[in-house]
Amino acid sequence: MSLPQLKPPFLAIHIGAGFIKKKNEESYKKLINKSLIEGMKTLQSKNDSGCRLLAEEAVIAAVRVLEESGQVNCGNGSNLTIDGSVECDATCMYSCNLHKVQQEKTESCKRKRHFASVGAVPGVVSPVSLCGKVAESSQAGLLPHGLIPPRVLVGEGARQWARDNGAEDLLTSPANMVCTSALQKWSRYLSMVSPRQSRKRQRRAATNSFASKEDLESNDWLQSCETVGAVCVDSNGHIATAVSSGGIHLKPAGRIGHAATYGAGCWITDDADNTDSNKAKYICAASSSGCGEGLIETLFARTISQKAASSVPTNPGIRSLLDKVLRRYPPGSSYSKAGVIILHYNTDSADVHFSWAYNTKVFALGYISGNDPEPTSIISRQDVG
């Protein structure tokens, strides 16, 4: 699906491709709206100058609302590992409008595109905010004595970096990240795959929720790939995208998904991706959701963004691109499950075009522009064979 041409500032989010019960739709729409309103406040409440990217701040603010909600698979609502703990992944990427920077006569933007990610991090209340801190640090250049600042941090090392770099406010006890609903799902799903092991682990977790007959006959829980994410363009043409995820159900400890992998979870195709001397007419930002293993192998976000950047696709065009990128996997397989939101920004006319596609049962998303009195939230459904 797609929308007609819009103007910046524009922000869109998704809360994942997977399965949402109809009775829960209204609560998810309220969450989508809350996230979009918070992101738009960031876009409209501050004065942007030079290469100070409000787009980056907006996607972080919007995604942080989702991480702190406990309703979706990121931050406080993350799926649990096989051991019953939370380990989160997140990425942020943004592209600076160098033409605007040159007009402002500032030297603050030394690189056009920036990236940072964290993977398998325990006890971080907002992984995407930690990504923003890592990105900010990396822009400052070399550390004392010529040391190179990180772009990607994982596990306990990410927590230690936060302590050492003034981001202690993002840390909490790893046990505080396990929410009640996630614990109940973990207990139920573990009993499906290993009843004996489930009883041992459930005694340790002080819970007693086993799979029902309906659970065992349904694979809806395997359809749950609710990585969240955002795409944004601010009034100066700076563009940002982000993703955040708790990963798949019952993942092994230390597993990293597409939300922490360069080119898999989110991407911005801009002049840096051009193989010729012509400036790209469209800058294309993508944020994805789905089975991390499949999206990593295909570098999903980067591949679909680059393929979509040559022109604004027709309504079925994005879905066709999605299917082509994932065609190595049999239709309907777990590895092929995905959804994506895509923002096109025309560098000549400053027009914005927003589109999305998915091959799961449900894809939940929303958007808002500077001229909209209120956000739009969508719970999109389709039959999946």
Secondary structure as UniProt FT lines:
FT   STRAND          10..18
FT   HELIX           22..24
FT   HELIX           25..45
FT   TURN            50..51
FT   HELIX           54..69
FT   HELIX           75..77
FT   TURN            82..83
FT   STRAND          88..95
FT   HELIX           98..104
FT   STRAND          113..121
FT   HELIX           127..139
FT   HELIX           144..146
FT   STRAND          152..154
FT   HELIX           155..164
FT   TURN            165..166
FT   HELIX           168..170
FT   HELIX           174..177
FT   HELIX           180..193
FT   HELIX           195..205
FT   HELIX           213..217
FT   HELIX           220..223
FT   STRAND          228..233
FT   TURN            235..236
FT   STRAND          239..245
FT   TURN            249..250
FT   TURN            253..254
FT   HELIX           258..260
FT   TURN            262..264
FT   STRAND          266..269
FT   HELIX           271..273
FT   STRAND          282..290
FT   HELIX           292..297
FT   TURN            298..299
FT   HELIX           300..308
FT   TURN            309..310
FT   TURN            315..316
FT   HELIX           317..325
FT   TURN            326..328
FT   TURN            331..332
FT   HELIX           334..336
FT   STRAND          338..346
FT   TURN            347..349
FT   STRAND          352..358
FT   STRAND          362..369
FT   TURN            370..371
FT   STRAND          376..381
//
